[in-house]
Amino acid sequence: MSLQIESVQRRPALKEFITFPWGIYQGDPNWVPPLIIEQRLLFNKSKHPFYEHGEVQPFLARRNGQIVGRIAAIVNRAHNEFHKDTVGFFGFFDSIDDGEVARALFQVAGDFVQERGMTVLRGPMNFSTNEECGLLYEGFDRPPVVMMPYNPRYYIRLLEEAGFMKAKDLLAYLMTESDVSEKLRRLGPVIEKRTRLTIRPLNMKDFWNEVSLVQEIYNKAWEENWGFVPMTDAEFHNMGKDMKLILDPELLWFAESDGKPVGFSLALPDINQALAKINGRLLPFGIFKLLYHKRKINGVRVLTMGVIPEYRRRGVDVVFYWRTYEAGTKKGYTWGEFSWILEDNELMKEAAQMIGSKPYKTYRIFDRNL
């Protein structure tokens, strides 16, 4: 049967591209449908700040007119300038369980980035490590938390048979109320006192200045991490605008020394628990369902934590974990995910396990030479 790869150029095809996953995941109880309105914004070149330094081209695979797969080819100039390499990316990959379809999609994405000077195809990334990234490799028994990906198990085989090799694993740790170590409860307040730092929550009345502080620390604290790409002012503003709708100010903590910010920790309520109830659509009644189910969220994701180099190895991360645990349990949260942590970040892995959490999901990023 005839297989054709189509470059998505017009709105009707983009709609098909965005809604294709509903067919792939039909009947999967762990899939959380993304908001369609947010997916559209990701591909709006005039509104999304990624396009200031990146190029994205979506593709659809059709067999006898029926859509059987999708992929987006991505060139991130900010990544290549920062790392001084020539890596192209793919994201938004979905396919039926068919090696021919997957190979054709990877081929067209590889050709697209290679024509622009790239020598490696890496992914999945939607669009970079600052957004959703990685293929779920282990831990298929629970739904993903907010801003984490999910995929069928057979995607692993499709990538490996298409010649992709492991580039890096990202780990997720889980902690429930019963897992919390006595060490965290005992050491948290002691270490906070010893550091002589001021630990304070987010000030919502000064929200945008607070976002600027997060950006400053984030870009300093993460610059040596594998795959890191500094976020621009516009990208941070865009992310702050989205997170403002769901974040809890008592789950974002700053560490300050003499009024100077030296670290921050951000946990988000797992809004995926509410999104799972509305099937990707806010209208006409989805918004009311979302608000209703938002009140029943019982878990959080510790999304990111950063401490500038000169204040590391002082236990600031333990203080952040303790503060988040104290605030979260008072609000009725019963579990938390710490994600993601690079497989070779021994310091963060040790801290996560010291407080009582355990690794329970693995996400893999793949490379293929072009």
N, C-alpha and C positions, 0 to 999 in steps of 0.2 A: 504494500500500500504506500502511496506517495507521502513522503514527509517533507514539509516545507518550513523554512525558518523566515519569519517576517520581522522586519524592523518596525517597532511601534513608533508611529509618527503622529497619529491623529487621536482625538478624544475617544471615539468608539473603541479603538484597539486598546487604548490605555485602560478603559473601563474593564475590558476583557482580561487584561494583564492583572489588574488589581483584584478582581473577583475570582480568578482561576483557583486559588487555594481552597475555596469553599468545596469544590468537587473532590479535591485530593483528601481533605480531612473529614469528609462527611462520615459521621458515626464515631469519630475518635473523641472519647470523653475528655482527653487531656489537652486538646487543642483549644487555644483561646483566640477567637477571631479578632483581628485588629480593627480599629475604627477606620472605616472606609474614607471618611473625611480627612483623617490624618495621612493615610496612604496617598491620597491625591496630592496633598501638600508636598510630600516628599519628591514628587515628580513635577512640581511647578517651578520652572527655572527662574521665574520672575519673583518668587516669594521665598524660596528656601535658600539660606546662605551658603550651603555647600557648593552651589554652582559658581560662587565667586572664585573658587580655586579648583573646581572639579568638573568633570564631564561624565554624564550618565546616559547610557543608551539601553532601553529595554528591548527585549526580543521575545517573540512568541513562536512556539513550535506547533504546527498544525499537521494533522494527518487526515486526509480526505475532508478537509474543512473543519475538523473538530480539534479544539485546542488540547494538546497533550503535554505541554510544558512551557516554562517561562524562565528567563534569566535576565539580569541587568549587567552590562559591562561598565566598569567604573575606572576612571583615571583620576587619581587624587594627587594633584600637583603639590599640595601642602605636604603630603606624606613623603613624596620623592625628594622634595627640596630639603626637608628636615633630616631624612635618613641618607640622603645622597645615593639613592638607588633607583632602579627602574622597575618597580613592581606595579602591575595592574591588578585590578580586583574584579571579582564577580559577587553579586548578591541577588536577593529575591529569587533564589533558585527553587523551583518546584517542578516535579515531573511525575508522570505515571511510572510504574516500575518497568522500565524499558531502557536497556542500555543504549540502543540506537538513538533514542530521543535525547538522553543525557549527553552522549558524546557529541551530538550535533549542536546542542546548546553551548557546551563548553568550548567547542571549536569556534563558534561564531563570536563568543565573548573573547576568546584568546586572540582571534584575528583582529578584532576591534582594537584591543589595547596594544597589540604588536604593531599595528599600523601607526600607532602614536609613540613608538619607541620603547615600549615595555618589553622586558625579557622574561618576566615571571607572571603567572596568573595565580592570585591568592584569594582565598575566600572560605566560607561566605562572609561578606561584610555588607551591612546595610546602613551607612555607606563606609564607615571606618570603625576603629576600636572605640570611638566616642559614642557610637550607637550600637544597635544589636549586631553581634558578630558571633561566629562560631557555629559549628554543626553539632547538635546533640549527639554524643557518642556513647555515653553510659548514663543510665538513670531515667528510663522511660516510664516509670511507674507513677510519676506525679506531674501535674501541670506545671508549665513554666511560670515564674514570677514576673513581675513588672519589668519590661524592657529586656527580657531574656528570650532567646529563640526556642523553637520547638520544630521537630521534623519527624517523619516516619523513619523507622530503623533502616529501611532498605536504601535510604540516601547514602549511607556509609559505603555500601557496596557499589553504588553507581559512581561515586567519586573515585574510589580505589581502583575500580576496573577501568576508569578513564585516565589512569596514570597519575592521580594526585597522591602526594606523600604528605605525611604529617609535618607541619611547620611549628605548631605550638599547641599545647593543651591548656585550657582554662578550667579551673576547678570551682565548684560551688559547694559550700559547707552549709549544713543544716543544724540548728539548735532549737530544741524545745525547752519548755519550762523545766522539765525534769532533768534535762541535760546540763543545765547551768552549773558550772563548777563552783565549789566553795572557795576556790582560789580567787576567782573573779570577785565574788562578794567580799572577800577579806582584803584583797590587795587593791581593788579599785579606789576606794577613798584614801588609802594609805599612800599610793603612788601619786594621786592627785595632789595631796598635801606636799609630798616631797618635791614634785616638779616646780612648785611655786608659780604655776601658770594659772591664769584666769580661764575657767571653762564656762562658756555661756551659750545659750541657745540663739537661734536666728531671731532677729528683730524684724517682724513683718512690716512695721511702720517705716522701716528704712530698707525695704526689700531690694531695690536695685543697687544700692551701695553694698549691701551684703553679697549680692551676686558677684559684684566686682571683686570682693575679697576672696570669694571661692575661686574665681578665675585666676587670680594672682597666685594663690597657693597651689591650685591644681597644676598650672603650667610649670611651676617650679618643682613640685614634688614628684611629678610623673615623668619628667623629661628624659630620664635614663631607662624607663621601662620599654620592653620590647613592644613594637608596634604603636607606640605613643605618637599622637599628632597634636600639636598645640591647637587649641580652639580659638578662633577669632572672636572679636567682640560681638559680631553679629550672630555667630553660632551660639555663644554663651547666652546672649539675650533671647534667642529663639528657644533654647533649652529651658531657660529660666521661666519664660512665659508658659511653656507647657507644664513644667513641674509645679508652678505656683497653684495650679488647679487641684493638685492632689497632695502636695507635701504637708507635713505637720511640723510647725516650727520647733516643737520640742524634740524632734528627731534629727535636727541639723545642729551640730555643735561646733563651736569655734574654740580653739586654744589660743590665748594671747599672752604675750610677754611684754609688760610695760605698755600695753595698749596696741602692740604690734601683732597682727595675726601670724601664727606660725604653723597652724594646722586646722583641719576641719574634718568632720565626719558627717555623711549624709545617709540616712535611711528613709525609705519611702514605704508608705502603706501599700500592700500588694493589691493594687487596683485591678489586676487581672481577675481577681475573684468576682468583681462586679462586672467587668467587661465580658466575662464568659456568659453572662445572662442576657446580653442584648444583641448578639449575632452581628456585631460590627456597625450597627445603625443607631444613630441617636434619635432620628425622627421616624414616625411621629411620637412614639411613646418611649423610645429607648432612654432618653434623658431622665425620665422619671424612674425607670427601672434602675438606672445607673446610680442615681442618688439614693434610692432605697437600699440597694445591696451594698453601697459604699459603707453604710453604717454597720454592716455585719462583717467587715474585714477583720480577720484575726491574726494576720501575719505581716511581717515587714521584710523588705530586702535592704540590707546594708549595701548600698550601691557603690559608694566610693569613699575613700579615706586618704587624706594626704597630709604629710608632715614634712616641712622643709628640711633639707639635709642636716643642718646643724642642731636640730632638736630631735633627731631620731635616736633610737636605742635608749630612750629615757622612760619608756612605758606609757607614752602619750596615747598610743593605740589602745592599751588596756583601759585607760581612763575613758576613752570614747566608747568602748564596748560597754563598760560599766554604766556610764550615763545613759546610753541608749537602752540598755536592759532595764534600768530603774524607771525611766520615763515610759518605755513601751509596756511594761507589765501593769503600770498604773492605769494605762489606757485600755487594758483588756487584750493586748496582743499576747498570743501564747507560743509563737514560734518566729524564728527569723532565719533568713538565708543570707549568707555572706558570699557575694559573687560580684565579679569573678576575680579569682586570684591566679596569677601565672603559676604554672607548674613548678618553676624554678625559683619562685619568690619564697625562700625558706623562712625568712623573718615573719612574713604575714601568715604563712601556713602554721608555723609554730604558735603564733599568737591566737589564731582561730581555734586550734586544738586545745590550747591551754585553758581557754574559757569554757570548753565543753562541747564545742561543735564538732561535727564529723563530716568528711567529704562524702557527698552522695550523688553528685552529677559531674560529668566531664563533658566539656565542649571542645571540639577540635577545629583548628584552622589549618587549611591545606594549601600546599603550593604545587604548581606544575610548571616546569621550565618550558619556555616557548621556543 
